């Protein structure tokens, strides 16, 4: 069960437009003194650089072949960088109730996202939210946090933490693995900064042309995967 306390001092009341209606909802307050420097892909907290990002921890043991493939497919008009940036920006706008205009080349990705039941009836708590684990000196950003409206009492409406992954073709929608450890990292940081906000499910939304797939996982499963990834990373760090 996910509970959202309206007296927990973790959010503020705001308004947005969704499906043509103006609705009031709570959004998380930003973590003070935490900034993300996109040009360096690094996080800074209270004037100090954080040593790692979630992606650098999870990908530290990636093979040279995998790294080469990522770099080879990154740039260009059809590269994963522009695709991911465009569709992430569009989804963020959609969740905020203001759907932005983007290049027509991505139209086949948008319709399945727009019509997925996940995004039909929700309360937006956060998008592109910056987080950090000060003790481990790690920063990260999740894509969205939603409170899903239901028929039962409002206090029982589930809160879901989500990450969007874009792929280049329909076949890759089926083969794309969930962001299990990544979501576990965000979950761990949320528990540190917002311990009274209970998250009931972690979602990887895989977006491809003419198809969208939502992979659902339990918080325990994701948390365990992150702890495993951190343990493997920590084992190879030098002892100072």
VENZI-V813479 format. One record per residue. N is the residue number from 0. D_LAST is the distance of its C-alpha to the last C-alpha in Angstrom with 2 decimals. Layout:
[[N:D_LAST] [N:D_LAST]]
This chain:
[[0:42.79] [1:41.24] [2:42.02] [3:41.81] [4:42.33] [5:44.28] [6:43.31] [7:39.51] [8:38.87] [9:36.71] [10:39.30] [11:42.33] [12:45.76] [13:46.67] [14:49.37] [15:49.52] [16:52.22] [17:52.11] [18:55.05] [19:57.13] [20:56.62] [21:54.75] [22:52.44] [23:50.32] [24:46.89] [25:43.58] [26:40.50] [27:36.95] [28:35.87] [29:33.06] [30:29.66] [31:29.74] [32:27.43] [33:26.12] [34:27.06] [35:26.82] [36:26.99] [37:28.94] [38:28.87] [39:25.07] [40:24.92] [41:22.24] [42:22.33] [43:21.98] [44:22.13] [45:23.27] [46:22.52] [47:18.91] [48:18.13] [49:16.95] [50:14.36] [51:16.64] [52:20.28] [53:21.91] [54:23.34] [55:20.14] [56:18.64] [57:21.97] [58:22.61] [59:19.34] [60:21.06] [61:24.36] [62:26.20] [63:27.17] [64:30.73] [65:30.04] [66:28.25] [67:31.19] [68:33.69] [69:32.08] [70:32.16] [71:35.68] [72:37.13] [73:35.42] [74:37.73] [75:41.49] [76:44.15] [77:43.60] [78:39.81] [79:37.62] [80:36.11] [81:39.48] [82:40.72] [83:37.80] [84:37.87] [85:41.66] [86:41.97] [87:39.08] [88:40.73] [89:44.09] [90:42.97] [91:41.36] [92:44.72] [93:46.67] [94:44.78] [95:45.45] [96:49.12] [97:49.40] [98:49.35] [99:48.45] [100:50.16] [101:48.20] [102:49.26] [103:51.95] [104:50.03] [105:47.95] [106:51.01] [107:50.84] [108:47.38] [109:48.51] [110:51.55] [111:49.88] [112:47.15] [113:49.79] [114:51.93] [115:49.31] [116:50.16] [117:46.59] [118:47.38] [119:50.91] [120:50.59] [121:47.37] [122:45.95] [123:43.11] [124:40.12] [125:37.63] [126:37.08] [127:34.13] [128:32.18] [129:28.69] [130:26.13] [131:22.50] [132:20.04] [133:18.22] [134:15.82] [135:14.73] [136:15.26] [137:18.02] [138:21.52] [139:24.72] [140:28.52] [141:31.20] [142:34.69] [143:36.95] [144:37.53] [145:41.16] [146:43.34] [147:46.10] [148:49.50] [149:51.60] [150:54.87] [151:53.53] [152:52.48] [153:50.16] [154:47.56] [155:47.25] [156:46.64] [157:43.43] [158:40.42] [159:38.87] [160:35.62] [161:36.08] [162:34.63] [163:36.95] [164:36.65] [165:39.24] [166:40.51] [167:43.01] [168:45.71] [169:47.30] [170:46.13] [171:42.47] [172:43.10] [173:43.65] [174:40.79] [175:38.04] [176:35.48] [177:34.61] [178:31.45] [179:30.50] [180:26.72] [181:26.98] [182:29.52] [183:27.45] [184:24.61] [185:27.26] [186:28.78] [187:25.60] [188:25.18] [189:28.90] [190:28.72] [191:26.15] [192:28.26] [193:31.74] [194:31.85] [195:35.65] [196:36.23] [197:36.63] [198:36.30] [199:38.61] [200:37.95] [201:35.62] [202:37.44] [203:36.81] [204:39.75] [205:40.41] [206:42.75] [207:44.79] [208:48.22] [209:50.89] [210:48.62] [211:46.02] [212:44.28] [213:42.49] [214:40.10] [215:39.70] [216:36.94] [217:36.16] [218:33.24] [219:32.11] [220:32.07] [221:30.00] [222:27.53] [223:27.01] [224:26.49] [225:23.79] [226:21.90] [227:22.27] [228:21.06] [229:17.96] [230:17.25] [231:17.70] [232:15.48] [233:12.57] [234:13.05] [235:12.36] [236:9.20] [237:6.27] [238:3.80] [239:0.00]]
